[in-house]
Amino acid sequence: MDQIKIKLSSGREVILDDEAIRALNEYVRTQLTLEQLAKRLGLSGWEEAYELVKQVPAWIMWTPLPIYKKLKV
């Protein structure tokens, strides 16, 4: 699988690497806030985090990282 890049309206491009997927997995499974997600991903604020969450396919956020790594092969 190719790297997935998400382009935000601010012009920033977010690459979904292992750390980003780990953070998104935690976001959908716990009470991690959008502000905390933005800090973990190096985004400017909750608005960019919200936009990212809207654009990322749901299966990526809900797939555990070890399974996602096997899909990439």
C-alpha positions in Angstrom: 0.0 0.0 0.0 1.2 3.5 -0.7 1.5 6.2 1.9 -1.7 8.0 2.5 -1.5 11.8 2.4 -4.3 14.0 3.5 -4.3 17.6 2.4 -6.0 20.1 4.7 -7.7 23.3 3.7 -4.8 25.2 5.4 -2.5 23.8 2.8 -0.8 21.4 5.3 -0.3 17.9 4.1 -0.5 15.1 6.7 1.2 11.8 6.0 -0.4 8.9 7.8 2.6 7.1 9.2 2.7 4.6 12.1 2.6 7.3 14.8 -0.4 9.1 13.1 -2.3 5.9 12.9 -1.5 5.0 16.5 -2.9 8.5 17.5 -6.0 8.1 15.4 -6.6 4.6 16.9 -6.4 6.1 20.4 -8.7 8.9 19.4 -11.5 6.7 18.3 -11.2 4.3 21.2 -10.7 6.6 24.1 -11.6 10.1 25.3 -8.7 11.7 23.6 -9.8 15.2 22.6 -9.3 16.9 19.2 -6.9 19.4 20.9 -4.8 16.5 22.3 -4.9 14.8 18.9 -3.7 18.0 17.3 -0.8 18.2 19.7 0.2 14.6 19.1 0.2 15.1 15.3 1.8 18.5 15.3 -1.3 20.3 13.9 -2.1 23.9 14.7 -5.3 23.2 16.6 -8.5 21.3 17.0 -9.9 22.7 13.7 -7.1 21.0 11.7 -7.6 17.8 13.7 -11.3 17.8 13.1 -10.7 18.3 9.3 -8.2 15.4 9.3 -10.6 13.1 11.1 -13.3 13.9 8.6 -11.1 13.0 5.7 -9.4 9.9 7.0 -11.2 6.7 5.9 -12.9 5.1 9.0 -11.4 1.7 8.4 -7.9 3.2 9.0 -8.9 4.8 12.3 -10.5 1.5 13.6 -7.9 -0.9 12.3 -5.3 -1.8 15.0 -1.7 -0.8 13.9 -0.3 -4.4 13.8 -3.1 -5.4 11.4 -2.6 -2.2 9.3 1.1 -3.0 9.0 0.3 -6.5 7.6 -2.1 -4.9 5.1 0.7 -2.6 3.9 2.9 -5.5 2.8 
